[in-house]
Amino acid sequence: MLVDKTSWIEVTAWAWVPPLARGSAQPENYRAEQPFGQVPVYKEGALCLFEPGAIVLHIGAKDERLLPHDEPARSRAIAWMFAAPDSIEPQTFTLAAATIFFGDAPWSAGARAAVTPLVVQRLARLSGAPGDKDWLEGRFAISDLMMVDVLRAIPGQALVAAHPNLASYVARGTARPAFKRAMAAQLTDFISDQAPA
């Protein structure tokens, strides 16, 4: 793991996860910071957070561009932020796990066949929510950070492509300069950790 000793923010991820979430090797005593041994962990001074939603909410609260100060808009952004891991990701992650981690298992094809209709249903409902708006609530917010990340992890993207507004939503989210910088920084650390000596 490359560590910048002058940085006041540190985010930890692992090399053993799929390409969407690669990072560094697990530090000693990591479970004291992340009880489930998962990624990411976010450190900012004395603050140590785990769970992506908590981290995104914390960062969003610092900048009105990510989390509106207006109470109705703020609450809607938070509701959509929770919808990504709570209403969409359980089905999409099951599909991803059956494809990526257990693709060769004898039960994998049956599991994918069983969960795909649930993913199709959730994506259809999600597709109807923003309509032709660029972002879930019309302006970019933390909800879009979370939702784009969940949608881009769906294997093959054919299920997302079936909804042109969702496909263009993911394309917009991943084309953002901040997304590209963050992904490049994360993958650079992974590639440098794996480079031959």
Secondary structure, 3 states (H helix, E strand, C coil): CCCCCCCCEEEECECCCCHHHECCCCCCCHHHCCCCCCCCEEEECCEEEECHHHHHHHHHCCCCCCCCCCHHHHHHHHHHHHHHHHHHHHHHHHHHHHHHHCCCCCCHHHHHHHHHHHHHHHHHHHHHCCCCCCCCCCCCCHHHHHHHHHHHCCCCCHHHHCCHHHHHHHHHHHHCHHHHHHHHHHHHHHHHHHCCC
